[in-house]
Amino acid sequence: MRARDVRILCPGQNWMNIGSLIANGMGGYGSPLPDGSTIAAVTGTPPAALGMDGPRLVAEGRYDFGITTPSWALAMARAGKGPYAEPLPVKAVAAFAHDDRLALAVRAETGITSLAEIAERRPPLKISMPSREMGHPARWVMDEILACHGFSQEDVERWGGEILRDRPRSQNSPDAVPADPAFDAVFDEAIMTWRWRNLTTMYDLEFLPLDEPVLRHCTAMGMPAGVLEKGRLRGLREDVPTIDFSGWILYCADDLPDELAYLAVRAIEEQKDLVSARFTGPTRALTSPVDMREICRDLPVPLHPGAEAYYRENDHLENDRFKPAEEN
């Protein structure tokens, strides 16, 4: 059997922490891969764009596996919706617990309490949010949300405002400057990080809710509604409706050989304690330890049959508990 080069697309530090351990588990002594095979966890730049474009790259065979977020982005890719022009043949391998939301916050001194007010008043806001060149899913979602209110980045700039290029390189560094001190608003995700903890500690913020028509528009496109829970961050005095941004998902192409998907899940089980140990503390990005009975459930796309075989053989899936994702 010929040697094989396996490539796992892991754009960004968090996913490299996972992908490198999966690669280690797939190889090593006693690996079923042919002698001379290599397994690489690959990152790149810009990481957010690679995360969004990953399903296409995996479907085209440039990578064997990829990791992306939020989970619903993979469902859009498989259905050919939203930012994906055509359906992409991808299946799930494992989902990692990542409890996240989109947050729209303004400094209290602006007096703004809704996006509708921004459209009406046209204030010259300095907004901290991912730039378009980052290719970040939060930016794509924000463009949709702003359009629902009848304005865009270009309108903000025409009103004298600015989109700040101030997103920290590491959002989970406690010492990173969370935003340009001149900011008026932060529209972004990753609310479990030090960035949001520091923002809400250093500044008085008002969290803006998404109103029902906007939520209906977003959910119709495949973005599930979520809630910023009261008390989760300083300034959240009540539940605030928003878009759910949860879930890191490892996926592959439909035609990936079953034995590779099987081996990847075996590697996750072998390395699960090491993976979990890389995400600790009050602002951990992986928000729960790896649980083999959970990472194969509530998936946004169908489970790859090779991955499913491992879960079933090892009693992580029971016939009466497993319901595969609906095909789109």
ABEGO torsion letter per residue (X at the ends): XBBBBBBBBBBEAAAAAAAAAAAAAABEBGBABBBGBBBBBBBBOBAAAAAAAAAAAAAAGABABBBBOBAAAAAAAAAGBEABABBBBBBBABBBBBBBBBBBBBBAAAGBABAAAAAAAGBBBBBBBBBAAAGBAAAAAAAAAAAAAGBBAAAAAAAGBBBBBABBABAABAABBABBAABABBBBBGAABAAAAAAAAABBBBBBBBBAAAAAAAAAAGBBBBBBBBGABBGBABBBBBBBABEBBBBBBAABBAAAAAAAAAAAAAAAAAAAAABBEAABABABBBBAAAAABGBABBBBAAAAAAAAAAGABBAAABBBBBBX
